């Protein structure tokens, strides 16, 4: 996979613009980075093929879609000799938005979104049963910022 240091300055500019506004038209993008529309289109297509741009998504207001409670769930294996296959065991649980492998006492940290404290309690039961782990949960009180584009 390509790292930002390996990107040409024009590709960095394109990626920076698209990470801030994924719906930007090729015409607007071309104006912002100082290239022709066809050159921008070609560069974006190459960035997609190389896996630098992995897709385009809509950012949702989780309160508006009925998932106002965000929490971080840390997973610790009950049996240290157990296989490290927690992401596969938990992949079917749609409330898990992200799964991070981490250094420290815990093995993984999950970012989850649920409708209520009762929903979180049910999710914790599902996680513990599916992965055979102990959990430590931190409930998010507010989110000053989230999903910021990387500094390029």
N, C-alpha and C positions, 0 to 999 in steps of 0.2 A: 504494500500500500504506500502511496505517496505521502510524504510529510509536507507541511507548509514551507519548510526551508527548500524543498525541491521544486516548488512552483515558480514559474517565471513571474516577474512583477505584474504583467498584464493578466495572467491567470489568477494571481492573488487578488487583483482588483475586481475581477469578475466574480470570484468566489465571495469576496467581502460584500459586494453589492447584492448578490443573490441570497446570501445568508441573512441579510437585513430585510430583503423584499423578494421572496421566492416567486412572486407573481409579476415581477418586472418584465416588461415586454423586451424583445430583442432590440427594438428601436431605442427604447429608453436606456437599456443597458449599454448599447453602442455609444450613445451620447455621453454617458457617465464615465466610460473608460477610454473614450477617444479612438474607437475603431469603427470600421464599417459594420453594417448589420450582418452581412455574410461572414465576415471574419469572427464576429462575436458568436454567431450561430455555430460555426465550425469549432471554435474553442470550447463552447459549452458542451457540444456533443462529445468532444474528446475527453473533457473532464468527467462526463458521465460514464464514458466507456472505461476510463482508468479507475473508476470507483471513488474519485475525489468528491463528486456530487453523487450522493446515494439515493436521492429522491426529493420529493417536494411534498410538504404536509401542511395542513391547516392547524393553527394553534387554537385550541378550544378553551372557552371559559368554563372551567370545571364546576363552578357554582351553578351556572346556567343549565348544565346538562345533568344536574342532580348528583354530583360527586364532590361535595364541598370539603370533605375531610381528607387531608393528605397526611401520610405518616411514613416514617422510615422504620423498617423492620430489620434488625440485625440478626443474623442466623449463626448459631454456634452448634457444631455437631455434638450430638449426645455421645456417639461412639467415634472417637478420633480415627479409628481404623476403617470406618465406613467409606465407601467410594465417594469421591468428590463429584457427584452428579446432580447436585441440587438444582442448577438451572434447568436441566432436562425434566426433573421431577415436578418442577413448578411451572413449566411453560404453559400448561393448560389453564392456569388461573388468570383470567383477563384483568382482574383488578391490579395486577402487578404491572406497573408501567415500565420500570427499569430494574435491572438486576446487576449489581456491581460486585466483582470479586475484589476483596480488600485485604490489606495487611493489618495485623493486629489480632486481638482475641477472637473476633468474629471472622467467619469465612466469607460471608456475603452480606450486602446491605440491599434491601429492596425498597424501591419507591412505589408506594401504593396510593390509590385514590378510591374512596368508598363514600357511601351516602350518609353513614351515621356511625356513632360509637358501636351500636349493635352490629352493624355491617363489618366494622373493624374486628370486633370480637369473633365473628363468624370466620372472617378471613384468616385470623391468627390460628384458629382451630384447623382450617384447611391446610395452611402452610405447615403446621406442626405434624399433622397426620401424613401429608404427602412426602415431606422431606425428612421426617424423623430428626428434628432439630429442636433446640431450645431457642427462644426468641427474646429480644429486648426491643421495645417499641418506643419511638419518639413521635409524638403527635406535633404536627406543624401548626403553629398558631397564626402566622401570617407569612406571606411570601413577598418581600420587597422587590425582588426580581428573580426571573427564572428563564432558562432557555436562551440566554444571551448569545449572540454570535461570537465565535472565537476571535481573539485578537490576532489579526493577520497583518 
